[in-house]
Amino acid sequence: MPTEQQTLAPPARTPRTHPVEALFSHGRLVAIPRKEARREQLLVHLAETLFERERSYTEREVNEALLTVHEDCSALRRYLVVAGLLVRPRDGSSYRRGR
């Protein structure tokens, strides 16, 4: 029979991964995550689903793609570039998928 202390112990925690889909409601991004790891997970998802490898995009095309999920396309674009998921030349004339 378990002792009282064993009975009252909280259940052991198991590591959970939160699916990126939890950040969306009706296909729209609810908010850009503040936590860096969670934001990185989102950015990888966006890069993989919105942008094809080996294709160049204009800034307008990048913005239009990002606007399909969130109104702050400039923040998302900046985060994607800083993370190396989108790369652009110094003049900003085009974007390509990075890593």
C-alpha positions as CSV (number, residue, x, y, z in Angstrom):
1,M,0.0,0.0,0.0
2,P,1.5,3.4,-0.9
3,T,2.4,5.8,1.9
4,E,0.7,9.2,2.2
5,Q,3.7,11.0,0.8
6,Q,3.8,8.7,-2.3
7,T,0.1,9.3,-2.9
8,L,0.5,13.1,-2.7
9,A,3.5,13.3,-5.0
10,P,2.9,15.1,-8.2
11,P,3.0,13.0,-11.4
12,A,6.4,12.9,-13.1
13,R,6.8,15.4,-15.9
14,T,7.6,14.2,-19.3
15,P,9.1,16.6,-21.8
16,R,6.5,17.9,-24.2
17,T,7.0,19.4,-27.6
18,H,4.3,21.8,-28.6
19,P,3.3,21.5,-32.3
20,V,3.7,24.7,-34.3
21,E,0.1,24.4,-35.3
22,A,-0.9,25.5,-31.8
23,L,0.4,29.0,-32.7
24,F,-2.3,29.3,-35.4
25,S,-6.1,29.9,-35.3
26,H,-8.0,29.5,-38.5
27,G,-4.8,29.5,-40.5
28,R,-3.6,32.7,-39.0
29,L,-0.7,33.2,-36.6
30,V,-2.1,34.3,-33.3
31,A,1.1,36.0,-32.1
32,I,4.8,35.9,-32.8
33,P,6.3,34.0,-30.0
34,R,8.6,35.9,-27.6
35,K,10.6,32.9,-26.5
36,E,13.5,32.4,-28.9
37,A,13.2,28.6,-29.2
38,R,9.5,28.7,-29.9
39,R,10.0,31.5,-32.5
40,E,12.7,29.6,-34.2
41,Q,10.3,26.6,-34.5
42,L,7.8,28.9,-36.1
43,L,10.3,30.5,-38.5
44,V,11.5,27.1,-39.7
45,H,7.9,26.1,-40.3
46,L,7.2,29.3,-42.2
47,A,10.3,29.0,-44.3
48,E,9.5,25.4,-45.2
49,T,5.8,26.0,-46.0
50,L,5.9,29.4,-47.7
51,F,9.1,29.5,-49.7
52,E,10.5,27.1,-52.2
53,R,14.2,26.2,-52.3
54,E,16.2,27.4,-55.3
55,R,13.7,30.2,-56.1
56,S,14.3,33.9,-55.8
57,Y,11.6,36.1,-54.3
58,T,11.2,39.9,-54.5
59,E,10.5,41.7,-51.2
60,R,6.9,42.1,-52.3
61,E,6.5,38.4,-52.9
62,V,8.0,37.6,-49.4
63,N,5.6,40.2,-47.8
64,E,2.6,38.8,-49.6
65,A,3.4,35.2,-48.5
66,L,3.9,36.3,-44.9
67,L,0.7,38.4,-44.9
68,T,-1.2,35.2,-45.5
69,V,-0.4,34.2,-41.9
70,H,0.2,37.5,-40.0
71,E,-0.2,41.2,-40.5
72,D,3.3,42.1,-39.3
73,C,5.2,40.8,-42.3
74,S,8.2,43.1,-41.8
75,A,8.9,41.6,-38.4
76,L,8.5,38.0,-39.7
77,R,10.8,38.8,-42.7
78,R,13.4,40.4,-40.4
79,Y,13.3,37.4,-38.1
80,L,13.7,35.0,-41.0
81,V,16.7,36.9,-42.4
82,V,18.4,37.1,-39.0
83,A,17.9,33.4,-38.4
84,G,19.4,32.7,-41.8
85,L,16.2,31.0,-43.1
86,L,15.9,33.7,-45.8
87,V,19.0,35.2,-47.3
88,R,19.3,38.4,-49.4
89,P,22.1,40.3,-51.1
90,R,23.3,43.5,-49.4
91,D,21.1,45.6,-51.7
92,G,18.0,43.7,-50.6
93,S,17.0,43.1,-54.2
94,S,15.9,39.5,-53.8
95,Y,15.4,36.8,-51.1
96,R,16.1,33.0,-51.2
97,R,15.6,30.3,-48.7
98,G,18.7,29.8,-46.6
99,R,19.5,26.9,-44.4
